[in-house]
Amino acid sequence: MSRHVMLLLSGPNLNLLGTRQPEIYGTDTLLDHVRAARRAATERGWDLEHRQSNHEGDLVDAIHAGIGRVEAIVVNPGALTHYGWSLHDALAAFEGPIVELHLSEPREREPWRHTSVVEPLATARVAGEGGAGYPRAVALAIDAALAAADDPDAGDEADRPS
């Protein structure tokens, strides 16, 4: 029996977690967060693939490579949240659940951070929970993927929040 696979995407500057603005993002590294996410996925019988890039096109390529292969995507787009329209378009081509993830709560920060180009496509959004958000986002993605498998109409793009 083949295992379920999800993709975890990490946007620009997340490779600096642990040292970059620890008062906002905490002291855990990206590797710490990926390990927690992978552990949460594995406990539910899923494989988790991770890709971090400081380049939007690399993340777009990862989404394209996941189409028809992975069942869910969790994405912490970093600053691409606010203006990454090619990321938005690539995610729009993905038919499975998408969970938008942020360590901090962008809506409680600078006004330019309040807009998300990912949110209209997201099945769920996890923000402001720090590192605990990673396992929670994985759980939400798995639950949404399993629900869509039970009800094929549940995963339709028309059902995504706008």
C-alpha positions in Angstrom: 0.0 0.0 0.0 1.4 3.4 -0.9 1.8 6.0 1.7 0.1 9.4 1.6 2.5 12.3 0.8 2.2 16.0 1.7 4.5 18.9 0.8 5.7 21.5 3.3 6.9 24.7 1.6 9.0 27.3 3.4 9.5 30.7 1.8 12.2 33.3 1.8 14.3 33.9 4.9 12.8 31.0 6.9 16.3 29.4 6.6 17.3 32.0 9.1 14.8 31.0 11.8 16.4 30.7 15.2 18.6 33.7 14.7 16.4 36.2 12.7 14.2 38.2 15.0 13.8 35.6 17.7 11.5 38.0 19.6 9.0 37.5 16.8 9.7 34.0 15.4 11.3 32.3 18.4 14.6 30.5 18.7 13.7 27.2 17.1 15.3 26.6 13.7 13.5 25.7 10.5 14.9 22.2 10.9 13.2 22.0 14.4 9.9 23.0 12.8 10.3 20.6 9.9 11.1 17.8 12.4 7.9 18.5 14.4 5.8 18.6 11.2 7.4 15.4 9.9 6.7 13.7 13.3 3.1 14.8 13.2 2.7 13.5 9.6 4.5 10.2 10.3 2.3 9.5 13.4 -0.7 9.6 11.0 1.0 7.4 8.4 2.0 10.2 6.0 5.3 11.1 4.4 6.3 14.8 4.5 8.5 16.3 1.9 10.0 19.7 2.6 11.3 22.4 0.3 12.7 25.8 1.4 13.8 28.5 -1.0 14.5 32.1 -1.0 13.4 32.1 -4.7 9.7 32.2 -5.6 10.3 30.2 -8.8 11.8 27.3 -6.9 8.6 27.1 -4.7 6.5 27.3 -7.9 8.5 24.4 -9.4 8.0 22.3 -6.2 4.2 22.9 -6.4 4.2 21.9 -10.1 6.2 18.8 -9.3 3.7 17.9 -6.6 0.6 18.2 -8.8 -0.9 14.7 -9.1 1.7 13.3 -6.7 1.1 14.9 -3.3 -2.2 15.0 -1.6 -1.9 18.2 0.5 0.3 21.3 0.8 1.3 23.2 3.9 2.9 26.5 3.0 4.6 29.1 5.1 5.3 31.6 2.3 7.2 34.1 4.4 7.2 37.5 2.7 5.7 35.9 -0.5 2.4 35.8 1.4 1.8 39.5 0.5 2.9 39.7 -3.1 3.8 36.2 -4.5 1.3 36.1 -7.3 3.1 33.3 -9.2 3.0 31.3 -5.9 -0.7 32.0 -5.8 -1.2 30.9 -9.4 0.8 27.6 -8.8 -1.2 26.8 -5.7 -4.5 27.5 -7.6 -3.5 24.7 -10.0 -3.2 22.3 -7.1 -6.4 20.4 -6.5 -5.8 19.2 -2.9 -6.0 21.0 0.4 -3.7 23.9 1.1 -2.9 25.1 4.6 -1.4 28.5 5.0 1.0 28.7 8.0 2.7 31.5 9.9 4.7 31.5 13.1 3.5 35.0 14.0 0.1 36.5 13.2 0.7 38.8 10.2 -2.6 40.6 10.9 -1.2 41.9 14.2 1.9 43.3 12.6 2.7 46.0 10.1 -0.2 46.9 7.8 1.6 45.7 4.7 1.6 42.2 6.2 -2.3 42.1 6.5 -2.9 41.0 2.9 -2.3 37.4 1.9 -2.4 36.2 -1.7 -2.4 32.6 -0.4 -5.4 32.8 1.9 -8.1 32.9 -0.8 -6.9 29.4 -1.9 -6.3 28.0 1.6 -8.5 25.3 3.1 -7.3 26.4 6.5 -5.0 29.0 8.0 -2.7 28.6 11.1 -1.1 31.8 12.4 0.3 33.1 15.6 0.9 29.8 17.3 4.7 29.7 17.0 6.2 26.3 16.5 3.1 24.6 17.7 1.5 25.7 14.4 3.5 23.3 12.3 2.0 20.0 13.7 -1.4 21.7 13.8 -1.2 22.7 10.1 -0.1 19.1 9.2 -3.1 17.7 11.1 -5.5 20.1 9.3 -4.0 19.2 5.9 -4.3 15.5 6.6 -7.9 15.9 7.9 -8.9 17.9 4.8 -7.2 15.4 2.4 -8.9 12.4 4.1 -12.3 14.2 4.1 -11.8 15.0 0.3 -11.0 11.3 -0.3 -14.2 10.3 1.5 -16.2 12.9 -0.4 -14.7 13.6 -3.8 -16.7 16.8 -4.1 -15.2 18.1 -0.8 -11.9 19.1 -2.4 -13.4 21.1 -5.2 -11.8 24.5 -5.8 -15.3 26.0 -5.6 -15.4 25.0 -1.9 -12.2 26.9 -1.0 -12.8 30.1 1.0 -12.6 33.3 -1.0 
